[in-house]
C-alpha cells in the first residue's frame, strides 16, 4: 500500500490496514472519500487518540478543498460541508448521553441529502446507518494506527476496493 499504509492478515474476513503516520491515515480518509456516495456513512470507532479526527479530516478535505479548516465538532456536535456532488456532515458523538440525541441533531436528515462521517459511532450501537463503512481504529504497539474495515448495506464488499493504493 502507498502512503505509509500496509495490509495485515484479515480478522474475521475484515480487511485490516496499518498506518505508520497521521499523514498516512489522513491520506486513507481521502481514499475513502473517493468512493463515498450520498446516503452513505463512514462510522469511526476507537478510543480517544486513535485517529478518528485525522481520518475524518482527510475525508472532508478530499471532498471539499485541501486547505479546508476541519475542526473536530466535539462541542458543536456536527459540522457541515458542501462537496461538488453532495452535502457532507461530520458528527462527533462523544458528548451524547442518549442515542436519540444523534437523531435530534439531524443524523437522519444529513443522510437523506448527503453523506456523513461519524466519530464515536459506538454511541449509535443498535441504530447505525444501514449503508455504511465501519472503521475500527486502534493504536498499534509501535505508535502507528491499525484500522479494521467492515462494509454494511451498499458498502458490503466495497471495503476491499480500499486495499488498492490510493489514486494520484
C-alpha positions as CSV (number, residue, x, y, z in Angstrom):
1,X,0.0,0.0,0.0
2,X,1.2,3.5,-0.7
3,X,1.4,6.5,1.7
4,X,2.8,4.5,4.6
5,X,-0.1,2.1,4.9
6,X,0.3,-1.7,4.9
7,X,-2.2,-4.6,5.0
8,X,-2.2,-7.2,7.6
9,X,-4.0,-10.6,7.7
10,X,-7.7,-10.0,7.9
11,X,-9.5,-10.6,11.2
12,X,-12.9,-12.4,10.8
13,X,-12.6,-11.8,7.0
14,X,-12.4,-8.0,7.5
15,X,-9.5,-6.1,5.9
16,X,-7.1,-4.7,8.4
17,X,-4.7,-1.9,7.5
18,X,-1.7,-0.4,9.3
19,X,-0.8,3.3,9.1
20,X,2.7,4.4,10.1
21,X,1.9,8.1,10.4
22,X,-1.0,10.6,10.8
23,X,-0.4,11.7,7.2
24,X,-0.9,8.1,6.0
25,X,-4.2,7.9,8.0
26,X,-5.3,11.2,6.5
27,X,-4.5,10.0,3.0
28,X,-6.6,6.9,3.7
29,X,-9.5,9.2,4.7
30,X,-9.1,10.9,1.3
31,X,-9.1,7.5,-0.4
32,X,-12.4,6.6,1.3
33,X,-13.9,10.0,0.2
34,X,-13.3,9.0,-3.5
35,X,-15.8,6.1,-3.2
36,X,-18.3,7.6,-0.7
37,X,-21.7,8.4,-2.1
38,X,-24.8,10.3,-1.0
39,X,-26.9,8.4,1.6
40,X,-23.8,6.6,2.9
41,X,-22.0,6.8,6.2
42,X,-18.4,6.3,7.4
43,X,-18.7,5.3,11.0
44,X,-15.5,5.6,13.0
45,X,-14.9,3.7,16.2
46,X,-12.0,3.8,18.6
47,X,-10.7,5.2,21.9
48,X,-9.5,8.7,22.4
49,X,-6.4,9.4,20.3
50,X,-6.9,6.5,17.9
51,X,-7.1,8.7,14.8
52,X,-10.8,9.3,14.2
53,X,-10.4,13.1,13.7
54,X,-7.4,12.6,11.5
55,X,-9.2,10.2,9.2
56,X,-12.3,12.4,9.1
57,X,-10.1,15.5,8.2
58,X,-8.6,13.6,5.2
59,X,-12.1,12.6,4.1
60,X,-13.5,16.1,4.4
61,X,-10.6,17.8,2.7
62,X,-10.7,15.4,-0.2
63,X,-14.4,16.2,-0.8
64,X,-14.0,20.0,-0.3
65,X,-10.6,21.5,-0.7
66,X,-7.1,20.6,0.5
67,X,-6.8,23.6,2.9
68,X,-10.3,23.2,4.3
69,X,-10.4,24.0,8.1
70,X,-11.8,20.8,9.7
71,X,-12.3,21.4,13.4
72,X,-13.4,18.5,15.5
73,X,-17.1,19.0,16.2
74,X,-16.8,17.8,19.8
75,X,-18.7,20.9,21.1
76,X,-20.9,21.7,18.1
77,X,-21.6,18.0,17.6
78,X,-22.0,18.5,13.8
79,X,-20.2,20.4,11.1
80,X,-21.4,20.6,7.6
81,X,-19.5,21.0,4.3
82,X,-20.5,21.1,0.6
83,X,-18.7,18.8,-1.7
84,X,-19.0,19.0,-5.5
85,X,-21.7,16.3,-5.5
86,X,-23.5,16.3,-2.1
87,X,-23.5,17.9,1.3
88,X,-21.3,16.2,3.9
89,X,-22.0,16.2,7.6
90,X,-19.2,15.5,10.2
91,X,-20.6,14.3,13.5
92,X,-18.8,13.9,16.8
93,X,-21.0,11.9,19.2
94,X,-18.6,11.8,22.2
95,X,-20.7,14.0,24.4
96,X,-24.0,12.3,23.7
97,X,-25.8,10.9,26.6
98,X,-28.7,9.2,24.8
99,X,-28.9,7.5,21.4
100,X,-31.9,9.7,20.5
101,X,-29.7,12.8,20.6
102,X,-28.0,11.8,17.4
103,X,-31.2,12.0,15.6
104,X,-32.3,15.1,17.3
105,X,-29.2,16.9,15.9
106,X,-30.0,15.8,12.4
107,X,-28.2,12.5,11.6
108,X,-31.2,11.1,9.6
109,X,-31.7,14.4,7.7
110,X,-28.0,14.5,6.8
111,X,-28.1,11.1,5.3
112,X,-31.3,12.0,3.4
113,X,-29.5,14.8,1.5
114,X,-25.8,13.7,1.5
115,X,-23.2,11.6,3.3
116,X,-21.9,11.6,6.9
117,X,-18.7,10.8,8.7
118,X,-19.4,9.9,12.4
119,X,-16.8,9.9,15.2
120,X,-17.6,7.9,18.3
121,X,-20.0,5.7,16.4
122,X,-20.2,3.4,19.5
123,X,-22.9,5.9,20.6
124,X,-25.1,4.6,17.8
125,X,-24.9,0.9,18.5
126,X,-28.3,-0.6,17.6
127,X,-29.2,2.3,15.3
128,X,-26.2,2.5,12.9
129,X,-27.0,3.7,9.4
130,X,-27.7,0.7,7.1
131,X,-25.3,1.8,4.2
132,X,-22.0,2.3,5.9
133,X,-18.3,1.6,6.2
134,X,-17.3,0.8,9.8
135,X,-13.6,1.7,10.5
136,X,-12.4,0.5,13.9
137,X,-9.2,2.3,14.8
138,X,-6.6,1.1,17.3
139,X,-3.2,2.4,18.4
140,X,-0.5,-0.1,17.5
141,X,2.4,-1.1,19.8
142,X,4.7,1.0,17.6
143,X,2.6,4.1,17.9
144,X,1.0,3.7,14.4
145,X,-2.6,3.1,13.8
146,X,-4.5,-0.1,12.8
147,X,-7.8,0.1,11.0
148,X,-10.3,-2.8,10.6
149,X,-12.8,-2.2,7.9
150,X,-16.3,-3.7,7.6
151,X,-18.9,-2.7,5.0
152,X,-22.7,-2.9,5.5
153,X,-25.6,-2.5,3.1
154,X,-24.4,-0.8,-0.1
155,X,-20.9,-0.9,1.4
156,X,-20.8,-4.7,1.6
157,X,-17.7,-5.9,-0.2
158,X,-16.7,-2.3,-1.2
159,X,-14.2,-2.1,1.7
160,X,-11.9,-4.4,-0.3
161,X,-11.7,-1.7,-3.0
162,X,-9.8,0.4,-0.4
163,X,-7.0,-2.1,-0.2
164,X,-5.6,-0.8,-3.5
165,X,-3.1,2.0,-3.4
166,X,-4.7,5.5,-3.5
167,X,-5.1,7.1,-6.9
168,X,-2.9,10.0,-7.8
